[in-house]
């Protein structure tokens, strides 16, 4: 039940966060010195929002593959859940280490 709810909620949040990233990305190359433009440009580089976006993409994709495998006849629902969760946590941990040391520093 958790995966079903998470998959739906993460899908809606991804639509919102990707829209925010696209919208704020337009302000990156603006020559304007307006405070509003600078605020939107800074929001595009916000570490917490970028990490949340990557977290949601990773888990939404992995749980989507899990759902597809179950629809194709995979019987081990708990094994797929735990394997997907551990894989997602490992991928996200690697992302966090690389992002926080190379990009956000």
Phi and psi in radians as a Rosetta constraint file:
Dihedral C 1 N 2 CA 2 C 2 CIRCULARHARMONIC -1.058 0.35
Dihedral N 2 CA 2 C 2 N 3 CIRCULARHARMONIC -0.781 0.35
Dihedral C 2 N 3 CA 3 C 3 CIRCULARHARMONIC -1.096 0.35
Dihedral N 3 CA 3 C 3 N 4 CIRCULARHARMONIC -0.700 0.35
Dihedral C 3 N 4 CA 4 C 4 CIRCULARHARMONIC -1.076 0.35
Dihedral N 4 CA 4 C 4 N 5 CIRCULARHARMONIC -0.830 0.35
Dihedral C 4 N 5 CA 5 C 5 CIRCULARHARMONIC -1.189 0.35
Dihedral N 5 CA 5 C 5 N 6 CIRCULARHARMONIC -0.790 0.35
Dihedral C 5 N 6 CA 6 C 6 CIRCULARHARMONIC -1.044 0.35
Dihedral N 6 CA 6 C 6 N 7 CIRCULARHARMONIC -0.715 0.35
Dihedral C 6 N 7 CA 7 C 7 CIRCULARHARMONIC -1.118 0.35
Dihedral N 7 CA 7 C 7 N 8 CIRCULARHARMONIC -0.712 0.35
Dihedral C 7 N 8 CA 8 C 8 CIRCULARHARMONIC -1.220 0.35
Dihedral N 8 CA 8 C 8 N 9 CIRCULARHARMONIC -0.798 0.35
Dihedral C 8 N 9 CA 9 C 9 CIRCULARHARMONIC -1.160 0.35
Dihedral N 9 CA 9 C 9 N 10 CIRCULARHARMONIC -0.738 0.35
Dihedral C 9 N 10 CA 10 C 10 CIRCULARHARMONIC -1.145 0.35
Dihedral N 10 CA 10 C 10 N 11 CIRCULARHARMONIC -0.587 0.35
Dihedral C 10 N 11 CA 11 C 11 CIRCULARHARMONIC -1.072 0.35
Dihedral N 11 CA 11 C 11 N 12 CIRCULARHARMONIC -0.776 0.35
Dihedral C 11 N 12 CA 12 C 12 CIRCULARHARMONIC -1.153 0.35
Dihedral N 12 CA 12 C 12 N 13 CIRCULARHARMONIC -0.766 0.35
Dihedral C 12 N 13 CA 13 C 13 CIRCULARHARMONIC -1.120 0.35
Dihedral N 13 CA 13 C 13 N 14 CIRCULARHARMONIC -0.635 0.35
Dihedral C 13 N 14 CA 14 C 14 CIRCULARHARMONIC -1.123 0.35
Dihedral N 14 CA 14 C 14 N 15 CIRCULARHARMONIC -0.707 0.35
Dihedral C 14 N 15 CA 15 C 15 CIRCULARHARMONIC -1.029 0.35
Dihedral N 15 CA 15 C 15 N 16 CIRCULARHARMONIC -0.791 0.35
Dihedral C 15 N 16 CA 16 C 16 CIRCULARHARMONIC -1.145 0.35
Dihedral N 16 CA 16 C 16 N 17 CIRCULARHARMONIC -0.859 0.35
Dihedral C 16 N 17 CA 17 C 17 CIRCULARHARMONIC -1.189 0.35
Dihedral N 17 CA 17 C 17 N 18 CIRCULARHARMONIC -0.663 0.35
Dihedral C 17 N 18 CA 18 C 18 CIRCULARHARMONIC -1.169 0.35
Dihedral N 18 CA 18 C 18 N 19 CIRCULARHARMONIC -0.651 0.35
Dihedral C 18 N 19 CA 19 C 19 CIRCULARHARMONIC -1.092 0.35
Dihedral N 19 CA 19 C 19 N 20 CIRCULARHARMONIC -0.750 0.35
Dihedral C 19 N 20 CA 20 C 20 CIRCULARHARMONIC -1.090 0.35
Dihedral N 20 CA 20 C 20 N 21 CIRCULARHARMONIC -0.773 0.35
Dihedral C 20 N 21 CA 21 C 21 CIRCULARHARMONIC -1.085 0.35
Dihedral N 21 CA 21 C 21 N 22 CIRCULARHARMONIC -0.754 0.35
Dihedral C 21 N 22 CA 22 C 22 CIRCULARHARMONIC -1.124 0.35
Dihedral N 22 CA 22 C 22 N 23 CIRCULARHARMONIC -0.781 0.35
Dihedral C 22 N 23 CA 23 C 23 CIRCULARHARMONIC -1.121 0.35
Dihedral N 23 CA 23 C 23 N 24 CIRCULARHARMONIC -0.830 0.35
Dihedral C 23 N 24 CA 24 C 24 CIRCULARHARMONIC -1.279 0.35
Dihedral N 24 CA 24 C 24 N 25 CIRCULARHARMONIC -0.391 0.35
Dihedral C 24 N 25 CA 25 C 25 CIRCULARHARMONIC -1.140 0.35
Dihedral N 25 CA 25 C 25 N 26 CIRCULARHARMONIC -0.481 0.35
Dihedral C 25 N 26 CA 26 C 26 CIRCULARHARMONIC -1.142 0.35
Dihedral N 26 CA 26 C 26 N 27 CIRCULARHARMONIC -0.398 0.35
Dihedral C 26 N 27 CA 27 C 27 CIRCULARHARMONIC -1.530 0.35
Dihedral N 27 CA 27 C 27 N 28 CIRCULARHARMONIC -0.095 0.35
Dihedral C 27 N 28 CA 28 C 28 CIRCULARHARMONIC -1.131 0.35
Dihedral N 28 CA 28 C 28 N 29 CIRCULARHARMONIC -0.667 0.35
Dihedral C 28 N 29 CA 29 C 29 CIRCULARHARMONIC -1.742 0.35
Dihedral N 29 CA 29 C 29 N 30 CIRCULARHARMONIC 0.181 0.35
Dihedral C 29 N 30 CA 30 C 30 CIRCULARHARMONIC -1.273 0.35
Dihedral N 30 CA 30 C 30 N 31 CIRCULARHARMONIC 2.323 0.35
Dihedral C 30 N 31 CA 31 C 31 CIRCULARHARMONIC -1.413 0.35
Dihedral N 31 CA 31 C 31 N 32 CIRCULARHARMONIC -0.045 0.35
Dihedral C 31 N 32 CA 32 C 32 CIRCULARHARMONIC -1.198 0.35
Dihedral N 32 CA 32 C 32 N 33 CIRCULARHARMONIC 2.562 0.35
Dihedral C 32 N 33 CA 33 C 33 CIRCULARHARMONIC -1.781 0.35
Dihedral N 33 CA 33 C 33 N 34 CIRCULARHARMONIC 0.252 0.35
Dihedral C 33 N 34 CA 34 C 34 CIRCULARHARMONIC -1.136 0.35
Dihedral N 34 CA 34 C 34 N 35 CIRCULARHARMONIC 2.507 0.35
Dihedral C 34 N 35 CA 35 C 35 CIRCULARHARMONIC -1.136 0.35
Dihedral N 35 CA 35 C 35 N 36 CIRCULARHARMONIC -0.621 0.35
Dihedral C 35 N 36 CA 36 C 36 CIRCULARHARMONIC -1.117 0.35
Dihedral N 36 CA 36 C 36 N 37 CIRCULARHARMONIC -0.727 0.35
Dihedral C 36 N 37 CA 37 C 37 CIRCULARHARMONIC -1.144 0.35
Dihedral N 37 CA 37 C 37 N 38 CIRCULARHARMONIC -0.746 0.35
Dihedral C 37 N 38 CA 38 C 38 CIRCULARHARMONIC -1.112 0.35
Dihedral N 38 CA 38 C 38 N 39 CIRCULARHARMONIC -0.656 0.35
Dihedral C 38 N 39 CA 39 C 39 CIRCULARHARMONIC -1.129 0.35
Dihedral N 39 CA 39 C 39 N 40 CIRCULARHARMONIC -0.784 0.35
Dihedral C 39 N 40 CA 40 C 40 CIRCULARHARMONIC -1.146 0.35
Dihedral N 40 CA 40 C 40 N 41 CIRCULARHARMONIC -0.666 0.35
Dihedral C 40 N 41 CA 41 C 41 CIRCULARHARMONIC -1.145 0.35
Dihedral N 41 CA 41 C 41 N 42 CIRCULARHARMONIC -0.677 0.35
Dihedral C 41 N 42 CA 42 C 42 CIRCULARHARMONIC -1.210 0.35
Dihedral N 42 CA 42 C 42 N 43 CIRCULARHARMONIC -0.592 0.35
Dihedral C 42 N 43 CA 43 C 43 CIRCULARHARMONIC -1.120 0.35
Dihedral N 43 CA 43 C 43 N 44 CIRCULARHARMONIC -0.554 0.35
Dihedral C 43 N 44 CA 44 C 44 CIRCULARHARMONIC -1.129 0.35
Dihedral N 44 CA 44 C 44 N 45 CIRCULARHARMONIC -0.530 0.35
Dihedral C 44 N 45 CA 45 C 45 CIRCULARHARMONIC -1.713 0.35
Dihedral N 45 CA 45 C 45 N 46 CIRCULARHARMONIC 0.193 0.35
Dihedral C 45 N 46 CA 46 C 46 CIRCULARHARMONIC -1.131 0.35
Dihedral N 46 CA 46 C 46 N 47 CIRCULARHARMONIC 2.111 0.35
Dihedral C 46 N 47 CA 47 C 47 CIRCULARHARMONIC -1.066 0.35
Dihedral N 47 CA 47 C 47 N 48 CIRCULARHARMONIC -0.799 0.35
Dihedral C 47 N 48 CA 48 C 48 CIRCULARHARMONIC -1.128 0.35
Dihedral N 48 CA 48 C 48 N 49 CIRCULARHARMONIC -0.714 0.35
Dihedral C 48 N 49 CA 49 C 49 CIRCULARHARMONIC -1.157 0.35
Dihedral N 49 CA 49 C 49 N 50 CIRCULARHARMONIC -0.708 0.35
Dihedral C 49 N 50 CA 50 C 50 CIRCULARHARMONIC -1.148 0.35
Dihedral N 50 CA 50 C 50 N 51 CIRCULARHARMONIC -0.721 0.35
Dihedral C 50 N 51 CA 51 C 51 CIRCULARHARMONIC -1.160 0.35
Dihedral N 51 CA 51 C 51 N 52 CIRCULARHARMONIC -0.714 0.35
Dihedral C 51 N 52 CA 52 C 52 CIRCULARHARMONIC -1.095 0.35
Dihedral N 52 CA 52 C 52 N 53 CIRCULARHARMONIC -0.714 0.35
Dihedral C 52 N 53 CA 53 C 53 CIRCULARHARMONIC -1.072 0.35
Dihedral N 53 CA 53 C 53 N 54 CIRCULARHARMONIC -0.808 0.35
Dihedral C 53 N 54 CA 54 C 54 CIRCULARHARMONIC -1.169 0.35
Dihedral N 54 CA 54 C 54 N 55 CIRCULARHARMONIC -0.716 0.35
Dihedral C 54 N 55 CA 55 C 55 CIRCULARHARMONIC -0.993 0.35
Dihedral N 55 CA 55 C 55 N 56 CIRCULARHARMONIC -0.836 0.35
Dihedral C 55 N 56 CA 56 C 56 CIRCULARHARMONIC -1.154 0.35
Dihedral N 56 CA 56 C 56 N 57 CIRCULARHARMONIC -0.692 0.35
Dihedral C 56 N 57 CA 57 C 57 CIRCULARHARMONIC -1.093 0.35
Dihedral N 57 CA 57 C 57 N 58 CIRCULARHARMONIC -0.803 0.35
Dihedral C 57 N 58 CA 58 C 58 CIRCULARHARMONIC -1.060 0.35
Dihedral N 58 CA 58 C 58 N 59 CIRCULARHARMONIC -0.919 0.35
Dihedral C 58 N 59 CA 59 C 59 CIRCULARHARMONIC -1.282 0.35
Dihedral N 59 CA 59 C 59 N 60 CIRCULARHARMONIC -0.581 0.35
Dihedral C 59 N 60 CA 60 C 60 CIRCULARHARMONIC -1.116 0.35
Dihedral N 60 CA 60 C 60 N 61 CIRCULARHARMONIC -0.729 0.35
Dihedral C 60 N 61 CA 61 C 61 CIRCULARHARMONIC -1.178 0.35
Dihedral N 61 CA 61 C 61 N 62 CIRCULARHARMONIC -0.800 0.35
Dihedral C 61 N 62 CA 62 C 62 CIRCULARHARMONIC -1.146 0.35
Dihedral N 62 CA 62 C 62 N 63 CIRCULARHARMONIC -0.770 0.35
Dihedral C 62 N 63 CA 63 C 63 CIRCULARHARMONIC -1.223 0.35
Dihedral N 63 CA 63 C 63 N 64 CIRCULARHARMONIC -0.462 0.35
Dihedral C 63 N 64 CA 64 C 64 CIRCULARHARMONIC -1.183 0.35
Dihedral N 64 CA 64 C 64 N 65 CIRCULARHARMONIC -0.741 0.35
Dihedral C 64 N 65 CA 65 C 65 CIRCULARHARMONIC -1.108 0.35
Dihedral N 65 CA 65 C 65 N 66 CIRCULARHARMONIC -0.698 0.35
Dihedral C 65 N 66 CA 66 C 66 CIRCULARHARMONIC -1.029 0.35
Dihedral N 66 CA 66 C 66 N 67 CIRCULARHARMONIC -0.775 0.35
Dihedral C 66 N 67 CA 67 C 67 CIRCULARHARMONIC -1.105 0.35
Dihedral N 67 CA 67 C 67 N 68 CIRCULARHARMONIC -0.732 0.35
Dihedral C 67 N 68 CA 68 C 68 CIRCULARHARMONIC -1.090 0.35
Dihedral N 68 CA 68 C 68 N 69 CIRCULARHARMONIC -0.779 0.35
Dihedral C 68 N 69 CA 69 C 69 CIRCULARHARMONIC -1.072 0.35
Dihedral N 69 CA 69 C 69 N 70 CIRCULARHARMONIC -0.681 0.35
Dihedral C 69 N 70 CA 70 C 70 CIRCULARHARMONIC -1.193 0.35
Dihedral N 70 CA 70 C 70 N 71 CIRCULARHARMONIC -0.650 0.35
Dihedral C 70 N 71 CA 71 C 71 CIRCULARHARMONIC -1.149 0.35
Dihedral N 71 CA 71 C 71 N 72 CIRCULARHARMONIC -0.493 0.35
Dihedral C 71 N 72 CA 72 C 72 CIRCULARHARMONIC -1.480 0.35
Dihedral N 72 CA 72 C 72 N 73 CIRCULARHARMONIC -0.025 0.35
Dihedral C 72 N 73 CA 73 C 73 CIRCULARHARMONIC 2.004 0.35
Dihedral N 73 CA 73 C 73 N 74 CIRCULARHARMONIC 0.107 0.35
Dihedral C 73 N 74 CA 74 C 74 CIRCULARHARMONIC -1.133 0.35
Dihedral N 74 CA 74 C 74 N 75 CIRCULARHARMONIC 2.336 0.35
Dihedral C 74 N 75 CA 75 C 75 CIRCULARHARMONIC -1.702 0.35
Dihedral N 75 CA 75 C 75 N 76 CIRCULARHARMONIC -0.371 0.35
Dihedral C 75 N 76 CA 76 C 76 CIRCULARHARMONIC -1.610 0.35
Dihedral N 76 CA 76 C 76 N 77 CIRCULARHARMONIC 1.416 0.35
Dihedral C 76 N 77 CA 77 C 77 CIRCULARHARMONIC -1.133 0.35
Dihedral N 77 CA 77 C 77 N 78 CIRCULARHARMONIC -0.781 0.35
Dihedral C 77 N 78 CA 78 C 78 CIRCULARHARMONIC -1.159 0.35
Dihedral N 78 CA 78 C 78 N 79 CIRCULARHARMONIC -0.710 0.35
Dihedral C 78 N 79 CA 79 C 79 CIRCULARHARMONIC -1.100 0.35
Dihedral N 79 CA 79 C 79 N 80 CIRCULARHARMONIC -0.759 0.35
Dihedral C 79 N 80 CA 80 C 80 CIRCULARHARMONIC -1.102 0.35
Dihedral N 80 CA 80 C 80 N 81 CIRCULARHARMONIC -0.690 0.35
Dihedral C 80 N 81 CA 81 C 81 CIRCULARHARMONIC -1.091 0.35
Dihedral N 81 CA 81 C 81 N 82 CIRCULARHARMONIC -0.893 0.35
Dihedral C 81 N 82 CA 82 C 82 CIRCULARHARMONIC -1.216 0.35
Dihedral N 82 CA 82 C 82 N 83 CIRCULARHARMONIC -0.650 0.35
Dihedral C 82 N 83 CA 83 C 83 CIRCULARHARMONIC -1.125 0.35
Dihedral N 83 CA 83 C 83 N 84 CIRCULARHARMONIC -0.759 0.35
Dihedral C 83 N 84 CA 84 C 84 CIRCULARHARMONIC -1.144 0.35
Dihedral N 84 CA 84 C 84 N 85 CIRCULARHARMONIC -0.714 0.35
Dihedral C 84 N 85 CA 85 C 85 CIRCULARHARMONIC -1.141 0.35
Dihedral N 85 CA 85 C 85 N 86 CIRCULARHARMONIC -0.782 0.35
Dihedral C 85 N 86 CA 86 C 86 CIRCULARHARMONIC -1.150 0.35
Dihedral N 86 CA 86 C 86 N 87 CIRCULARHARMONIC -0.711 0.35
Dihedral C 86 N 87 CA 87 C 87 CIRCULARHARMONIC -1.093 0.35
Dihedral N 87 CA 87 C 87 N 88 CIRCULARHARMONIC -0.757 0.35
Dihedral C 87 N 88 CA 88 C 88 CIRCULARHARMONIC -1.104 0.35
Dihedral N 88 CA 88 C 88 N 89 CIRCULARHARMONIC -0.738 0.35
Dihedral C 88 N 89 CA 89 C 89 CIRCULARHARMONIC -1.136 0.35
Dihedral N 89 CA 89 C 89 N 90 CIRCULARHARMONIC -0.689 0.35
Dihedral C 89 N 90 CA 90 C 90 CIRCULARHARMONIC -1.126 0.35
Dihedral N 90 CA 90 C 90 N 91 CIRCULARHARMONIC -0.803 0.35
Dihedral C 90 N 91 CA 91 C 91 CIRCULARHARMONIC -1.086 0.35
Dihedral N 91 CA 91 C 91 N 92 CIRCULARHARMONIC -0.733 0.35
Dihedral C 91 N 92 CA 92 C 92 CIRCULARHARMONIC -1.197 0.35
Dihedral N 92 CA 92 C 92 N 93 CIRCULARHARMONIC -0.646 0.35
Dihedral C 92 N 93 CA 93 C 93 CIRCULARHARMONIC -1.113 0.35
Dihedral N 93 CA 93 C 93 N 94 CIRCULARHARMONIC -0.744 0.35
Dihedral C 93 N 94 CA 94 C 94 CIRCULARHARMONIC -1.088 0.35
Dihedral N 94 CA 94 C 94 N 95 CIRCULARHARMONIC -0.768 0.35
Dihedral C 94 N 95 CA 95 C 95 CIRCULARHARMONIC -1.039 0.35
Dihedral N 95 CA 95 C 95 N 96 CIRCULARHARMONIC -0.826 0.35
Dihedral C 95 N 96 CA 96 C 96 CIRCULARHARMONIC -1.042 0.35
Dihedral N 96 CA 96 C 96 N 97 CIRCULARHARMONIC -0.780 0.35
Dihedral C 96 N 97 CA 97 C 97 CIRCULARHARMONIC -1.074 0.35
Dihedral N 97 CA 97 C 97 N 98 CIRCULARHARMONIC -0.855 0.35
Dihedral C 97 N 98 CA 98 C 98 CIRCULARHARMONIC -1.144 0.35
Dihedral N 98 CA 98 C 98 N 99 CIRCULARHARMONIC -0.767 0.35
Dihedral C 98 N 99 CA 99 C 99 CIRCULARHARMONIC -1.167 0.35
Dihedral N 99 CA 99 C 99 N 100 CIRCULARHARMONIC -0.804 0.35
Dihedral C 99 N 100 CA 100 C 100 CIRCULARHARMONIC -1.287 0.35
Dihedral N 100 CA 100 C 100 N 101 CIRCULARHARMONIC -0.457 0.35
Dihedral C 100 N 101 CA 101 C 101 CIRCULARHARMONIC -1.563 0.35
Dihedral N 101 CA 101 C 101 N 102 CIRCULARHARMONIC -0.599 0.35
Dihedral C 101 N 102 CA 102 C 102 CIRCULARHARMONIC -1.740 0.35
Dihedral N 102 CA 102 C 102 N 103 CIRCULARHARMONIC -0.624 0.35
Dihedral C 102 N 103 CA 103 C 103 CIRCULARHARMONIC -1.800 0.35
Dihedral N 103 CA 103 C 103 N 104 CIRCULARHARMONIC -0.910 0.35
Dihedral C 103 N 104 CA 104 C 104 CIRCULARHARMONIC -1.385 0.35
Dihedral N 104 CA 104 C 104 N 105 CIRCULARHARMONIC -0.149 0.35
